[in-house]
């Protein structure tokens, strides 16, 4: 996912989820639906054999659908297996359409050309709102809404709504408050898992003193830097200010933003703490930031990498095993409590038809999510997905914590923003934080640029 989205408007703090996640990770670090090629109708195979299906899907023989998403590599390959299950159960033909960021621009071109995909997976709530405002997105039908109401907490239902109407089903989630580490590097350095930001800086020093660069940062992808900021800001400034900044009800020149940037500068501005330095980080894309942490034997390019549970997909491209050579701890508390930031990808209907509505109904069911959960590197907000579907103890515990948290989390701030500010490569918050990574001493200048870009984007709604 683009990591990865309508705003969580909960009044409760994130501490419940943080405690659950911390406990779950401390404990953890130590059959897909459809059994044959016959379609499943009303939960039974056409041959009469019971199946694992939990949702009834219509016969769609001869019908074709296009589904657009920004996913590439393993994420795309795994999602295509979910689409294949839908094809098997309905008879429809589904084509995956690779999209580019920003996906709203990509979809706009398709729609202008008279060829919109039937369904799109949108990685920001801001993009969902734009699709509704542009009259691209169609309201979800009764069957899809029933699956959402049955399988999702109120918070996840609400972020798929615009003005009270359900337009989106959140198919994929992310826990974006995790730091993955090379267990051998930590053992060689005598380093321990930190619980606070001060502890994290001490751990980084221990790793550095052992001869390994502490952090790998995928700064070429600006969204990773927004995730860094959001975790620090949520923990330090608190959930109420987080919500206000997410809605641009306070300015980016606020002292709370200055404090968060100054905190980040303690790490980003420390010489030799980033693999390749700031310039190297800005040339490193997210997948490489993960793999270079878990390759190179006793001398990898870095000892730690920050990002969500989806990093497991990239760890899987190395020889490191999650839970053994590759371990994880919750993002440390910067203020009084550890942060819990989530993201997600939402399915919306662009060309209304029974087939398109059926696909979103399927994606909102446990059936679809269970298929992809078994493949790894995936987290679902769907309460109906059995924990046993996740392939390892780490993923099972992270999934359990997400579901148990209910509404007690905060959604990715940049994903709530207009896409021009929070979701466009080379522009807005992505570019401003890349500039800050290069020059973390310029806190005031960074704040001024962030506020200028935010005011322009929120003012235009783009």
N, C-alpha and C positions, 0 to 999 in steps of 0.2 A: 504494500500500500504506500500512498504517499503520506507520508508518515507523519501510515500512516499509517463532515466532520462538524444546525441551529444550536444555539448556546445552551449548555447545561445551566439552568437557572435555579439551582438548589441553594438553600440557605445553610445547609449543614456543612460542616467542615470536613476536610479529607482525612481526619485522624483515624477514623474507623478502618478505612481501606488501607491506610499506611500500616496500622498495627497488624491487620490480617496478612498483608503482603510480607511484612518483615518476618512474622512467625512462619508463614508458609515457606518462604525461601530458606529460612534456617533449617526447617525440617527436610526440605527437598534436595538440598545440594548433596547429598551423599550420592463388528462386521458391517462394512459399508452397506447402504440400502441396495437391494436388488441383487438376487443371487444368480440370475441367468439372463439371457438376451431377450426374454419376453417382457413386454411392457407391464408396468404395475398400475392397476386401476383400483381406486378405493382401498389401497393398502394390501391388495392381493395380487400375486402374479396371475397372468392370464391363464396359466396352466393349473391354477387352483392352489399352488403352494403358498403358504403365508410368507410375507416378506417383512423387512424391517421398516417399511414405509409408515410414516405417521401422518402424512397429508395426502389427500386425494387430488390427483391431477387429471386434467381432461385428455382425451384422445386428440392429438394434433398432427396426425399423419399428413405429410405433404406440405406442412407450413414451415416457413423459414424465419429465423430471427437473427439479428445482429446485436452483439453486446460489446460495448466499448469500455475500456479501462486503461489506466496508465501502467498497469503491471507488466513487468518484463521478467525474463529468466525463469527461475524456479517458481516464483509466485504466479506467473502467467501459466506455466505448464500445469501446476497443481489446480488452478481454477478451471482449466480446460477439462480436467477429469470430472469436476463437478458438473460442468455443462454436458459432458458425455453421459452422466447419470440421468440428467434431465431428458436428454434425447432418447435414452433407452426406455424411460418410463412413459414418454408421451408420443414418440414418433416424430417429433419436430427435428428440424435441422438448425443447429445454432453455430454461428460463425463469430469468433472472437476478433474484434477490431482493435489493434493497438492504437492507443491515443497518446498524444504528447501533452506535457505540461506547458501552459495552463490548460486544463481540459475544457474549460468554458470556451476558450478561443477555438480550440479544436472542434468542439461541437457546433459552435457558431458557424464555422466554415462548412461543416457537413449540412447543417440545416439550411444555410443560404444556398447551397447547391442542390437542395431538394432530396438529400440522401441521409437523413438522420438515422443513427442506430435506433433499434427498438428500445433498448435498455442501456443505461450507462451507470457505471459505478463511480460516484463522485467522492473525492477524498477530503472535501471541506464542507461544513454546513453553509459557509458563505457561498460556495458554488451551488448548493441546493437552492438557497434563497434566490440567487441570480437566475437559475433555471426556471423557477416559479415566476419571478418578476418578468422575465422575457416571454412567459407563456409557453415555454418548451415542455416543462414537466407536467404530467397528468396526475390527478389524484389517484391514489391506490384504491383498488376495488375491495369489496367486502371480504373476500377470501384472504387477501394479503393482510388486510387490517386485523382479521381474526387471528392470524398467525402471530402478528406483532404483539397484539394484546395478550396472547397466551404465553408467549415465549420471552418477552423482554420486560425489564423493570421500567417503571414510569419514566425515569431519566432518559433511557435509550429510546423509548417511544417518543418523548417530547422533542428530542433533537432531530427527529425525522419529520416534524410538523412545521408548517409555515402558516401563520394566522389560524392555528387550530385545525388545519386540514393535514392529514397524513399523506405526504408526498414521497417519503423515503423509508426504506427498510435497511437498518445497519447490519450488513452481512459480515463485516470484518472489523475487529477491534484491535487495539494495541495498548499494552502497558508501556508507557514511555518514561518510566521512572526507574530504570535499571542500569547498572554498570556491570559489564562483563569483564572478567579478568582471566589471565593466563595463570593457572594454578601453580605451574612449575616456577614461574617468575616470582610469585608471591612467596613460595616456599624458600627459594634461594635468597630472597631479600629479608626473610623473617617478617614479612608484612601480614597484617591482619585486616579483616573486613571492617571498614570504618562505619560508624553510626552517625557522625556529625561532619560538617564541612571542615572543621578544624582537624578532625581525625583523617579526613581524606587528604588534606595537604600533608599530614605527617606520613601517611601511607605512600603518597607520591614521592616524598623525599626518600623514603626507604628504598623504593624501587629504583629511583635515580641513582642512589648511592651504590646499589648493587650492579650498576652498569647497564641498565635498561631504561630507555625513555619511558616515562610514566604513561602518557596518553597518546592514543591514536584518534585523530579528529577528522571526520569526513567533511571538511569545510568547503569543498567544491560544490556540495549540495547544501544550499543555504538553510533548508529546513532543519538540518541537524543542529544548527546554531540557535535557531528559535527554540528548539526543544531544551537545549541547555539553559537558555534564559528563563523559560517558563518554569522549569523545576526550581531554579534558584528563587525566582520571584514569588511563586506560590508559597514556598516554605518560609520565605523571609517576610513578605508583605502581608500574607494571609489571603484566604479565599475571597473575602469581600472586596478587597482592592483588586485582586486578580479579575474578578467579574467586571469591576468598573473599568479597568484598563482594557479588557477584552471588548467592551462595548464603546470604548473611547469616551467614557464619561469622566475620566481624568486624562491629563495630557502625558505624553511620553517625556516631558520635561519635569515631571513630578519627582520629588526627592526619593520616592520609593524605587523608581527606575534607576536613578543614579546609584543608589545603594546596591542594587542587584548587579549593575554593570561593574561597579567597583569590586564586588565579590568575585565575579567571573574573571576580572583582570588579575586577581591573585593567582589564578592558575594559567590563564591564557598568556599572561604577561611575564611568566617566569621563564627565563632562558632555559632552553633545552628540555622543557617539560612536554613539548608536542613533537611527535614524530615528524622529522623534516622541517621543524620550526613552523612559524606561521605560514611562510610561503609554501612549504611542503603540504601543510594541512589544506590550504586553499586549492591545491592541485589534486587532492585525494578525494575520490568519490566514496560515498558511503560503503558500498560492498568491499572495496579495497581496505577501508579503515578497519573493517572487522577481520578480514582474512589475514591482514598483515600482523594482527595481534596474536594469531594462533598458528603462525608458520615461522620457520627459522630456528626450530629447536630451542635451545637454552638462550638464544639471542634473537628473539623476535624484534620487530621494529618498535613495539610498544608493549606495555604490560596490561593496559586497560583500554576499554573502549566503551563509551556511553551510547546507549540507544535501547529501543524497545525489545520486546520479546521476539519480534520478527528477525532480529539479528541471528537467531538460530538457523535460519535458512542459509546465511552466509557462512556461519561456523561449520555447517554441514558440508561445505565445499573444501574444508580442510580435513586433516586427520584427527583433529581434536574432538573429543566426545563431550557433549553437554553434560554437566554434572560431575565430570571427572577432570579432564584437562581444561575444560572451559567452565568456569563457575560464574556466579552472579550474586550481586547484593543490591538491595534497594538504594535508590539515590539518597545520599545522606541528608539528614536534617540540617538546613541552613539556619532556620529560625527555631521556633518551638516544636515543630512537628515535621516529619518527613513528607515530601510531596507525593501525590498520586495524580499524574497527568495521563489522560487517555486520548486516543485518536480513533479514527474509524473510517470505513468506506461504505457509502450508502447506495443502494440500488434504487434508481428512479426510472419511471416509464416515460419515454419520449414519443413513441408512436403507440397510441392506445389500441390494444387488441386483446382478445381472449388469450392469445399465446404469450404476449408480453406480460400481462397480468399474472398468468400462470407461472412464468419464470420467476417473477418477483415473489410470488407466494411460495414457491419452492425455496428461494434463497432466504426467506424469512422463517423457514421451517428448520427443525433440528436435522432433517435428512441431509440437506445440502451441506450444512456446516460440519456434520459428522464425517462426511467424505473427506473434506479438506483438513479437518483436525487430525485425522490419521496420518496425513502426509507430512506433518510437522511444519514449524515456522508460521503458525497460524493461531489466532485467538479469536473466539467468538463471544459476543455479548449475549448469545442465545442461551437461556436457562435450561433448555431441553437437551443440550448436547451432553452426553455422559462424559464424566471426567476420564473414564477408561479409554475414550477415543483418542486422547492426546498421547503421543508416543513415548514420553519420558516423564520422570517424576517432577522435574523442574517445570515443564509446561503444564502438567496437571495442577500443581500447586498455584502457579500464576493464574491459571484459568479459574480455579476455585476462589482465589482471592478477589478476582474481578467480579464474579457473580455474587459472592457474599457481600461485596461492598455496596450493592444496590445502587442508590443514587449518590453515595458519598464519595464523589470524585470530581475532578474538574477536567473539562474537555480542552484539548489542545487550543491555545489562545490564537495562534496564527491561523488555524483552520476556521476559526469563528470570524475572522476579519474579512473584509472585501478582498477578493483574490489579487487585486492590483497591489495591495499592501502585504498580505500574508501568504501568498501562494504563487508568486511569479518569479522564475529565475532571473537574476540580474536586476531586480527592481525591489523597491519597498524594503520591508524588514529583512528579507533574505540578503539583499545587497548591503544594507546598512550594517548588519551584524558581521558580514564578511569583511567589511572595511574596519570594523571594530576589532576583529580578530587580528588583523594586520597591524593595527595601531591601538592597543588597549589602553593607552594613556589618554586618548582623546575621548573622555567620557562625555563632556559637555557637547562637543561637536556631534557625537553619535546621537545623543538625545535630541539635539536640534534637527538632525536629518530624519530621525524616526518620527518626530512630531510633524514635520513638514509633509512627509510622505503619507502618514496616517490621516492627517487632516484632508489632504487631497483625495485619498481613496474613500474615506468615510463620507466626505461631502458629496462625492459623485455616485457612491454606492457601487463602484466598479471594483 
